[in-house]
């Protein structure tokens, strides 16, 4: 493999990524319910078969605690605790911005009594998909913190056990000699404002209003997305979680990375949602490889996002590739995804822009060399 290689596992509507640097491995997110058993666990077992046990994961990183990113990792840690023999993998550390720390309760506080009551009430009321999502966010983060402690995996050790965040100056961490992570988000200033908002809400709502609490929780999750620029031997991979493009660009500025930034791999934020990008983002961040992990749920990837990306590269002589995890054949992903994507790329071709698009097939994954 090259200096940096990104494996993109099919993770339904979520993210599940493996970053390789030589023999070093970093696992980023684990997808929603079912992805661990169907996809992540089999891939880890393959690697264990190749390298032997225990498989060492330099960092296990939770970009943020939304269910489509954290559930697979919570399942993975719980599974390790249930093993009767020797644990098959070890992690150097866990990167996770826990809810209690994000909202000012301290690193050891899981959640406030107000929020616990709000979550319980909302889960009881919410139907189907919404109930599942709410039930899997904060509680799964809490479970992952507990299970990591039981397995002896230290949380956020590279930053002294506090939040993984960026301040007023560049925040770069040597993951391993030759591999650095520059943290671009979340911003400490943004999180300070978020904590103030949460504390004010708690004071004004002694009796928990379930829907309002859930709405505020959602802003907490998105604003807390860990964004890192991974660099090794001149290769660059930008991992964005579900962050907004403005926060990512602000983080680049804080890190002193001004002007157009060329990266080898860009994982688009929030599964290609139009709500998280704008044309300025694609003008400022240019990649040889663009990755979108999405199965069509909630309309992701959005056609407007694909349009912004393609427009930014129209007439560009430099080759680039778009990697999609679902939609390469009829019935792959949510209903209508294949047909919508096929129509989009056919229209671009008819307009004189043929996009090099690669789809992962069922049972396969993307392996992209930086």
ROVEXMAR-117688 format. One record per residue (C-alpha): residue number from 1; residue in one letter; x, y, z. Coordinates in Angstrom, 3 decimals, padded with zeros to 6 digits. Each point is the difference from the previous one (the first is absolute). Example, Ala and Ser with C-alpha at 12.3 -4.5 7.8 and 13.67 -1.06 7.14 Angstrom:
// residues 2
SITE  seq  type         X         Y         Z
SITE    1     A   012.300  -004.500   007.800
SITE    2     S   001.370   003.440  -000.660
This chain:
// residues 370
SITE  seq  type         X         Y         Z
SITE    1     X   000.000   000.000   000.000
SITE    2     X   001.014   003.617  -000.471
SITE    3     X   000.843   002.369   002.848
SITE    4     X  -003.713   000.446   000.698
SITE    5     X  -002.831  -002.236  -001.121
SITE    6     X  -003.654   000.414   000.903
SITE    7     X  -002.382  -002.934   000.113
SITE    8     X  -003.635   001.037  -000.314
SITE    9     X  -002.307  -002.717   001.284
SITE   10     X  -003.631  -000.146  -001.069
SITE   11     X  -001.700   001.414   003.090
SITE   12     X  -003.626   000.520  -001.096
SITE   13     X  -000.846   003.686   000.733
SITE   14     X   003.044   000.449   002.246
SITE   15     X   003.801   000.048  -000.065
SITE   16     X   002.530  -002.760   000.685
SITE   17     X   003.583   000.631  -001.099
SITE   18     X   003.423  -001.588   000.489
SITE   19     X   003.050   002.204  -000.543
SITE   20     X   003.218  -001.926  -000.681
SITE   21     X   003.471   001.455   000.489
SITE   22     X   002.413  -002.844  -000.590
SITE   23     X  -000.918  -002.522   002.685
SITE   24     X  -001.811   002.620   002.072
SITE   25     X  -003.790  -000.003   000.023
SITE   26     X  -002.460   002.697   001.030
SITE   27     X  -003.697  -000.898   000.129
SITE   28     X  -002.380   002.906  -000.544
SITE   29     X  -003.664  -000.601   000.883
SITE   30     X  -001.924  -003.254  -000.112
SITE   31     X  -003.266   000.708  -001.787
SITE   32     X  -003.554  -000.543   001.297
SITE   33     X  -001.693  -003.123   001.348
SITE   34     X   000.966  -003.155  -001.899
SITE   35     X   003.185   001.306  -001.612
SITE   36     X   002.313  -001.497   002.617
SITE   37     X  -001.281  -003.566  -000.468
SITE   38     X  -000.434   000.231  -003.772
SITE   39     X   003.070   001.956  -001.033
SITE   40     X   002.413   001.295   002.651
SITE   41     X   000.461  -003.194   002.014
SITE   42     X   000.682  -002.147  -003.103
SITE   43     X   002.570   002.538  -001.214
SITE   44     X   001.741   000.036   003.388
SITE   45     X   000.058  -003.796  -000.042
SITE   46     X   001.624   000.083  -003.445
SITE   47     X   002.693   002.321   001.306
SITE   48     X   000.513  -002.187   003.067
SITE   49     X   000.443  -002.987  -002.331
SITE   50     X   002.621   001.918  -001.979
SITE   51     X   001.870   001.588   002.914
SITE   52     X  -000.775  -002.190   002.978
SITE   53     X  -001.698   000.804   003.269
SITE   54     X  -000.277   002.334   001.688
SITE   55     X  -000.531   002.443  -002.852
SITE   56     X   001.273   003.406   001.101
SITE   57     X  -002.091   003.066  -000.784
SITE   58     X   002.072   003.101   000.627
SITE   59     X  -003.118   002.147   000.504
SITE   60     X  -003.701  -000.757  -000.028
SITE   61     X  -001.644   003.327  -000.807
SITE   62     X  -003.658   000.919   000.400
SITE   63     X  -000.531   003.039  -002.201
SITE   64     X  -003.153   000.769   002.047
SITE   65     X  -002.658  -001.928   001.865
SITE   66     X  -002.801  -000.164  -002.565
SITE   67     X  -001.292  -003.567  -000.283
SITE   68     X   001.204  -000.447  -003.605
SITE   69     X   003.578   000.520   001.148
SITE   70     X   000.226  -001.436   003.518
SITE   71     X  -002.259  -003.069   000.244
SITE   72     X   002.404  -002.341  -001.810
SITE   73     X   002.842   001.027   002.307
SITE   74     X  -002.168  -000.453   003.084
SITE   75     X  -000.840  -003.495  -001.300
SITE   76     X   003.676  -000.699  -000.650
SITE   77     X   001.116   000.927   003.526
SITE   78     X  -002.912  -001.880   001.593
SITE   79     X   000.851  -003.062  -002.093
SITE   80     X   003.602   000.114   001.213
SITE   81     X  -001.147   000.016   003.617
SITE   82     X  -002.168  -003.058  -000.642
SITE   83     X   002.843  -002.072  -001.488
SITE   84     X   000.926  -002.949   002.199
SITE   85     X   003.524  -000.372  -001.370
SITE   86     X   002.722   002.527  -000.733
SITE   87     X  -001.216   003.280  -001.475
SITE   88     X   000.622  -000.030  -003.749
SITE   89     X   000.834   003.694  -000.320
SITE   90     X   001.538   002.770   002.073
SITE   91     X  -000.352   003.773  -000.335
SITE   92     X   002.662   002.534   000.882
SITE   93     X  -002.633   002.577   000.904
SITE   94     X  -003.582   001.033  -000.634
SITE   95     X  -000.780   003.443  -001.403
SITE   96     X  -003.480   000.904   001.183
SITE   97     X  -001.458   003.343   001.032
SITE   98     X  -002.473  -001.211   002.612
SITE   99     X  -003.243   001.884   000.481
SITE  100     X   000.627   000.923   003.627
SITE  101     X   003.282   001.689  -000.858
SITE  102     X  -001.486   001.767  -003.021
SITE  103     X  -002.785   001.548   002.053
SITE  104     X   002.135   001.083   002.932
SITE  105     X  -000.755  -002.861   002.356
SITE  106     X   003.582  -001.204   000.079
SITE  107     X   001.698  -002.931  -001.672
SITE  108     X  -001.398  -002.506   002.477
SITE  109     X  -003.600   001.217  -000.106
SITE  110     X  -002.042  -002.053  -002.457
SITE  111     X  -003.086   002.191  -000.248
SITE  112     X  -002.159   002.290   002.095
SITE  113     X  -003.129  -001.175   001.811
SITE  114     X  -002.053   002.416  -002.122
SITE  115     X   001.305  -001.434  -003.227
SITE  116     X  -000.400  -003.586   001.199
SITE  117     X  -003.671   000.626   000.716
SITE  118     X  -000.424   001.750  -003.347
SITE  119     X   001.578  -002.843  -001.913
SITE  120     X  -002.086  -002.612   001.806
SITE  121     X  -003.192   001.908  -000.721
SITE  122     X   000.831   000.583  -003.640
SITE  123     X   001.028  -003.595  -000.658
SITE  124     X  -003.301  -001.148   001.465
SITE  125     X  -001.941   002.313  -002.342
SITE  126     X   002.044  -000.128  -003.193
SITE  127     X  -000.878  -002.541  -002.684
SITE  128     X   002.341  -002.378  -001.763
SITE  129     X   003.110   001.536  -001.520
SITE  130     X  -000.085   003.143   002.160
SITE  131     X  -000.282  -001.983   003.219
SITE  132     X   002.874  -002.249  -001.020
SITE  133     X   002.221   002.968  -000.842
SITE  134     X  -000.659   001.807   003.273
SITE  135     X   000.427  -003.154   002.056
SITE  136     X   003.371  -000.680  -001.625
SITE  137     X   001.729   003.363   000.386
SITE  138     X   000.864   001.078   003.533
SITE  139     X  -000.583  -003.447   001.558
SITE  140     X   002.348  -001.628  -002.516
SITE  141     X   002.621   002.651   000.717
SITE  142     X  -000.314  -000.693   003.707
SITE  143     X   000.249  -003.761  -000.557
SITE  144     X   003.076   000.430  -002.179
SITE  145     X   001.718   002.109   002.676
SITE  146     X  -000.713  -002.685   002.615
SITE  147     X   001.073  -002.910  -002.206
SITE  148     X   003.190   001.747  -001.086
SITE  149     X   000.897   000.454   003.665
SITE  150     X  -000.713  -003.660   000.705
SITE  151     X   002.305  -000.990  -002.875
SITE  152     X   002.746   002.351   001.199
SITE  153     X  -000.284   002.273  -003.043
SITE  154     X   000.798   003.583   000.959
SITE  155     X  -002.244   002.743  -001.351
SITE  156     X   001.472   003.047  -001.781
SITE  157     X   003.435  -000.712   001.453
SITE  158     X   001.746   001.961  -002.767
SITE  159     X  -001.693   003.181   001.251
SITE  160     X   000.455  -000.683   003.687
SITE  161     X  -003.405  -001.611   000.480
SITE  162     X  -001.981   003.139  -000.841
SITE  163     X  -001.993   000.787  -003.107
SITE  164     X   001.437  -000.547  -003.459
SITE  165     X  -000.347   003.562  -001.283
SITE  166     X   001.893   002.825  -001.631
SITE  167     X   000.729   003.313   001.696
SITE  168     X   001.487   003.216  -001.343
SITE  169     X   003.041  -001.664  -001.533
SITE  170     X   000.877  -003.118  -001.976
SITE  171     X  -000.661  -003.219   001.920
SITE  172     X   002.120  -002.812  -001.466
SITE  173     X   000.516  -003.399   001.585
SITE  174     X   002.643  -002.552  -000.934
SITE  175     X  -001.981  -003.226  -000.235
SITE  176     X   003.094  -002.001  -000.888
SITE  177     X   003.361   001.104  -001.418
SITE  178     X  -000.766   001.181  -003.523
SITE  179     X  -003.763   000.357   000.557
SITE  180     X  -001.589   003.170   001.374
SITE  181     X  -003.594   001.013   000.638
SITE  182     X  -000.796   003.702  -000.114
SITE  183     X  -003.271   000.599   001.850
SITE  184     X  -002.156   002.477  -001.944
SITE  185     X  -003.234  -000.321   001.990
SITE  186     X  -001.783   000.288   002.316
SITE  187     X   001.122   003.492   000.982
SITE  188     X   000.363   000.749   003.694
SITE  189     X  -001.818   003.321  -000.493
SITE  190     X  -002.949  -001.735  -001.627
SITE  191     X  -000.222  -002.568   002.778
SITE  192     X   000.141   002.714   002.663
SITE  193     X  -003.055   001.639  -001.558
SITE  194     X  -001.725  -003.341  -000.221
SITE  195     X   000.616  -000.693   003.697
SITE  196     X  -001.435   003.393   000.905
SITE  197     X  -003.104  -000.710  -002.080
SITE  198     X  -000.493  -003.379   001.644
SITE  199     X   000.442   001.360   003.518
SITE  200     X  -002.538   002.758  -000.697
SITE  201     X  -002.463  -002.534  -001.359
SITE  202     X   000.328  -002.167   003.116
SITE  203     X  -000.624   002.994   002.271
SITE  204     X  -003.111   000.977  -001.960
SITE  205     X  -001.416  -003.536  -000.211
SITE  206     X  -000.080  -001.578   003.460
SITE  207     X  -002.726  -002.257  -001.358
SITE  208     X   001.504  -001.670  -003.040
SITE  209     X  -001.569   000.799  -003.349
SITE  210     X   000.905  -003.095  -001.983
SITE  211     X  -000.214   001.420  -003.535
SITE  212     X   001.962   003.158   000.790
SITE  213     X   002.684  -002.011   001.757
SITE  214     X   000.341  -002.320  -002.967
SITE  215     X   000.327   002.939  -002.397
SITE  216     X   002.739   001.529   002.110
SITE  217     X   001.726  -003.371   000.296
SITE  218     X   000.142  -000.242  -003.778
SITE  219     X   001.828   003.325  -000.231
SITE  220     X   002.440  -001.266   002.606
SITE  221     X   000.766  -003.094  -002.027
SITE  222     X   000.605   001.806  -003.287
SITE  223     X   002.041   002.823   001.499
SITE  224     X   002.205  -002.523   001.771
SITE  225     X   001.144  -001.856  -003.133
SITE  226     X   003.722  -000.701   000.118
SITE  227     X   001.633   001.037  -003.282
SITE  228     X   003.606  -000.972  -000.679
SITE  229     X   002.476   000.480  -002.808
SITE  230     X   002.173  -003.126  -000.078
SITE  231     X   003.442   000.466  -001.580
SITE  232     X   002.833  -002.401  -000.765
SITE  233     X   002.844   000.213  -002.514
SITE  234     X  -001.625   002.884  -001.829
SITE  235     X  -003.388  -001.735  -000.261
SITE  236     X  -003.117   001.569   001.516
SITE  237     X  -003.390  -001.413   000.994
SITE  238     X  -002.761   002.277   001.319
SITE  239     X  -002.520  -001.753   002.270
SITE  240     X  -003.022   002.165   000.753
SITE  241     X  -002.648  -001.903   001.999
SITE  242     X  -003.273   001.917  -000.256
SITE  243     X   001.550   003.445   000.415
SITE  244     X  -001.118   003.054  -001.919
SITE  245     X   002.261   001.261  -002.757
SITE  246     X   000.312   003.437   001.656
SITE  247     X   001.408  -001.612   003.150
SITE  248     X   002.429  -002.035  -002.090
SITE  249     X   001.217   003.087  -001.873
SITE  250     X   000.336   001.913   003.269
SITE  251     X   002.102  -002.850   001.347
SITE  252     X   002.266   000.097  -003.032
SITE  253     X   000.507   003.716   000.582
SITE  254     X   000.862  -000.514   003.690
SITE  255     X   002.526  -002.640  -001.066
SITE  256     X   001.623   002.513  -002.359
SITE  257     X  -001.178  -001.896  -003.069
SITE  258     X  -001.185   002.916  -002.088
SITE  259     X  -000.891   000.107  -003.671
SITE  260     X  -000.970  -003.020  -002.079
SITE  261     X   000.775  -003.269   001.771
SITE  262     X   000.773  -003.044  -002.134
SITE  263     X  -000.582  -003.320   001.702
SITE  264     X   000.277  -003.535  -001.263
SITE  265     X  -003.246  -001.218   001.595
SITE  266     X  -002.974   002.007   001.267
SITE  267     X  -002.755  -001.787   001.910
SITE  268     X  -002.976   002.272  -000.598
SITE  269     X  -001.805   001.142   003.148
SITE  270     X  -003.397  -001.368   001.015
SITE  271     X  -000.301  -002.611  -002.757
SITE  272     X  -000.176   002.580  -002.772
SITE  273     X  -002.815   002.042   001.508
SITE  274     X  -000.605   003.387  -001.625
SITE  275     X  -000.383   001.479   003.500
SITE  276     X   003.691  -000.426   000.829
SITE  277     X   001.774   001.343  -003.104
SITE  278     X  -000.022   002.991  -002.324
SITE  279     X   001.765   000.883  -003.263
SITE  280     X   002.709   001.871   001.902
SITE  281     X   000.995  -003.185   001.808
SITE  282     X   000.628  -001.887  -003.227
SITE  283     X   001.922   002.955  -001.432
SITE  284     X   002.223   000.141   003.080
SITE  285     X   000.522  -003.756   000.542
SITE  286     X   000.919  -001.996  -003.095
SITE  287     X   000.604  -003.735   000.012
SITE  288     X   001.186  -002.754  -002.292
SITE  289     X  -002.547  -002.276   001.690
SITE  290     X  -003.379   000.965   001.441
SITE  291     X  -001.771  -002.507   002.265
SITE  292     X  -003.698  -000.063   000.886
SITE  293     X  -001.280  -002.664   002.390
SITE  294     X  -003.785  -000.129  -000.449
SITE  295     X  -002.732  -002.438  -001.026
SITE  296     X  -002.658   002.486  -001.114
SITE  297     X  -001.674   000.461   003.375
SITE  298     X  -001.096   003.616   000.558
SITE  299     X   000.834   000.645  -003.651
SITE  300     X   003.755  -000.344   000.523
SITE  301     X   001.994   000.597  -002.039
SITE  302     X  -002.021   003.038  -001.056
SITE  303     X  -000.044   000.953  -003.675
SITE  304     X   000.818   003.652   000.896
SITE  305     X   003.178  -001.188   001.763
SITE  306     X   001.024  -002.022  -003.033
SITE  307     X  -000.728   003.021  -002.180
SITE  308     X   002.172   002.285   002.155
SITE  309     X   002.864  -002.500  -000.144
SITE  310     X  -000.233  -000.597  -003.730
SITE  311     X  -000.349   003.714  -000.772
SITE  312     X   003.139   000.706   002.052
SITE  313     X   001.953  -002.467  -002.160
SITE  314     X  -001.544   000.836  -003.381
SITE  315     X   002.681   000.627  -002.605
SITE  316     X   002.688  -001.226   002.396
SITE  317     X   002.899  -001.795  -001.677
SITE  318     X   001.009  -001.732   003.250
SITE  319     X  -001.601  -003.437   000.352
SITE  320     X  -002.259  -000.720   002.957
SITE  321     X  -002.182  -002.873   001.119
SITE  322     X  -003.244  -000.200   001.969
SITE  323     X  -000.426  -003.084   002.198
SITE  324     X  -003.537  -000.958   001.071
SITE  325     X  -000.924  -002.846   002.335
SITE  326     X  -003.477  -000.809  -001.398
SITE  327     X  -002.075   000.447  -003.141
SITE  328     X   002.097  -001.788  -002.604
SITE  329     X  -002.805  -002.352  -001.010
SITE  330     X  -003.799  -000.110   000.220
SITE  331     X  -001.118  -000.763   003.541
SITE  332     X   003.368   000.833   001.557
SITE  333     X  -000.810   002.454   002.771
SITE  334     X  -003.332   001.683   000.625
SITE  335     X  -002.674  -000.239  -002.723
SITE  336     X   000.722   002.261  -002.932
SITE  337     X   003.613   000.797   000.936
SITE  338     X   001.550  -001.776  -002.988
SITE  339     X  -002.423   001.545  -002.458
SITE  340     X   000.498   003.510   001.401
SITE  341     X   003.790  -000.234  -000.065
SITE  342     X   000.048  -001.540  -003.474
SITE  343     X  -002.172   002.831  -001.309
SITE  344     X   002.219   002.608   001.649
SITE  345     X   003.257  -001.288  -001.471
SITE  346     X  -001.571  -000.603  -003.398
SITE  347     X  -001.172   003.618  -000.045
SITE  348     X   003.502   001.220   000.889
SITE  349     X   001.438  -002.134  -002.804
SITE  350     X  -002.515   001.423  -002.471
SITE  351     X   001.080   003.481   001.116
SITE  352     X   003.629  -000.813  -000.778
SITE  353     X   001.295  -001.111   003.420
SITE  354     X   000.606  -003.711   000.475
SITE  355     X   000.523  -000.773   003.677
SITE  356     X   002.290  -002.830   001.064
SITE  357     X  -002.330  -001.557   002.579
SITE  358     X   000.675  -003.293   001.801
SITE  359     X  -002.636  -001.960   001.908
SITE  360     X   000.668  -002.607   002.667
SITE  361     X  -001.845  -003.247  -000.651
SITE  362     X  -001.840  -001.990   002.668
SITE  363     X   002.529  -001.828   002.144
SITE  364     X   002.854   002.212  -001.183
SITE  365     X   001.676   003.175   001.187
SITE  366     X   001.981   002.836  -001.535
SITE  367     X   003.762   000.011   000.482
SITE  368     X   001.396   003.391  -001.003
SITE  369     X   003.695   000.773  -000.043
SITE  370     X   000.894   003.613   000.764
